[in-house]
Structures are given as structure tokens and as C-alpha cells.
């Protein structure tokens, strides 16, 4: 296991940095916001807490939550236009700095493609660098399920995405940054995991992550040290 010093070295020399989105890059949990918007906020927030704690499989939790919400295409679009996701302070500067250094930045999320692409646009991250879950709709716009073939639809999916990126781009050093159990599980294959507690603190992640931060300024400072 890498020491904290070694992890900082990996981060400074990373070819690619993968960020979780909900409660990491943005302040809220996208699925909880969608649930509130559709009138089933409390029931779904409780399911999210259980999923993030790692007590149920991600796919089971996602299926159950979406089964309660049943969002239409119109509701998803209206959520994005009326309540756009709020970027976490410092993320814009950090992503910009990584881009300046020639580091590839990816958004790897258990959230929804349409919401995550909206976030990517604000951070100048190409949509090809977004890995998230895809909602499915019938021709009339009603909810028709989600694409279960996406790696991010199941536990361990973020690790699969990172393995795929390493294979495709021959990255030597990949860093995963996130707030939840599914992010921590992605290391390995990620070479380093940085726990983020700036929006919400998950006890399990705080206790187990060797490198735990609460503001993205801490990572910006790390990059300036070179």
C-alpha cells in the first residue's frame, strides 16, 4: 500500500484524474434532487444513504430508487434548466489547472448522463470523457428504465471504467477522487484514491482513505509545489 507521500507523488505525476460527480464535483446528489423534483425525496434519500454506505449493491439501489421516481424525459430536462447542478468550490480551478498540465480529466459517475454532461460542459471536459448511467424513455417521454449494460450501473463499475481507460490510452498513473464507497473500491485499478469530504462525510471513506481532503484547494496547492 502506498504511503501518503507516495500518493501525493502519484497525483502530481498522474496522466489521468477521474472524479466522481455527485457530492464531489457538484454539491448535491443528482438522484436525490431528481427525486425531490418528482415528489419522492425522503424515501429516495434514505435509499441513497444505504447505497453510499455500501450495505446494498449499487444496481439494486439504483433500480429501487428509479422505480420510485419514474422520471419522465421532460422532468429530467426541467430539473437541469430550473435547478442546475451547483459546482463545488475550487473544482473549476482544479480541473483547469490539470488541463493546463496536459492531464486528462474524466467524470465517472453513478449519476445520469444528461446531468453529468451538463456539468462536464461547465468544466470544459469533453463529453467523450463522461461515464455515467443512461436513462431510457418511451417515445412519449415516459420512464422506461435505465441502460443496465453501462459499467457504472453496478458495484465495481468505476473500477471497470478505469481498467478500460488504462487499456485504451495506456495511462501509467490514474487517480480516483470521490466521496463514496464505490469510488474507494475503484483503487485498484486506480493507482491512488483521494477521499473527498467537502460536501458530505461518509464515515467509512473518512476512516479508510489514506488521503482525505475537504477542499479542492488542498490538491491545487499540491500541484503548485512542483
Secondary structure, 3 states (H helix, E strand, C coil): CCCHHHHHHHHHCCCEEEECHHHHHECCCHHHHHHHHCCCHHHHHHHHHHHHCCCCCHHHHHHHHHHHHCCCHHHHHHHHHHCCCCECCCHHHHHHHHHHCCCEEEEEEEEEHHHHHHHHHHCCCCHHHEEEECEEECCCCCEEEECCCCHHHCCCHHHHHHHHHHHHHCCCCEEEEECCHHHHCCCCCCCEEEEECCCCCCHHHHHHCCCEECCCHHHHHHHHCC
